[in-house]
Amino acid sequence: MINNVTLVGRITRDPELRYTPQNQAVTTFSLAVNRQFKNANGDREADFINCVIWRQQAENFANWAKKGALIGITGRIQTRNYENQQGQRVYVTEVVADSFQMLESRQERGNTPTPPPSATQNNQKQSSLADSHDPFANSEPMNINDDDLPF
């Protein structure tokens, strides 16, 4: 049996970190994932996918990932059900993330000031040796406008 999910999307709201009675960290969040096609009006639609991540990864995710951040996750689809306060059976389908990757820096998102030129030059000199073996070293960053976001 195979149950693997890989998603790349933007967080629709700040993640919610909670702890179970057994003191297990759990973070819930939602990802907006663009569809590969455009609708009849030429607009790109998105799916909003509920996700959950557990333990240390949950704490890390809650500390680093904020609304609008571009995130990659891997995990599996899980279904569960429970009875709500009105006595109705509620079914939930969500992605249980095993790992995540931040796909852009805070600087790229505009959340931090740009370092002074001297620091940037020093970092470029130091990283040039490491980048010589990086196949993505000369690639252009993705240009995503606010108009492209579904939220």
Phi, psi and omega in degrees: 000139179238130176218079180241139178228134172231124182230146170231123181195183179252141180289131185275340178204162179301138180298150180251112179265128176224172178232138177285168176301337177272010178067031174270128178286138176217130180240132175250146179200169179233137178250135171267116183244118181295142173282159184278355182232165178256153179281186184298333179275359181085010179265146177271127179265166181226154171258141179253111191249122179283135183226158176219145178222146190242164171059220184299322178300325179295317179294317178298316181299313182296327181285328189254327186267129179233167180310133178090348182291142176275121188231143169247135177229154169233147181178216183213157175274138180224141173245147177210168177214158178206168178258125181279182185294339178272004179082011180268145177281125180247129179254135183233131171243128183212165175263125174265109184280134174268326181209162178218162178220128172285127187257003172208152181278164176299325179297319179295328179280349179085019182270349181227151178292154177288136179294158178300154184305322182297320179292321179296317180296318179298317180296322180294320179296317182291323185276347183297326177292317180293324183288342184298339179253005182269117182293343181258007186299326183258010181279154180277144176290155178292138177254104182244120179274157177300330179293339180280344183277139181277005181224000000 
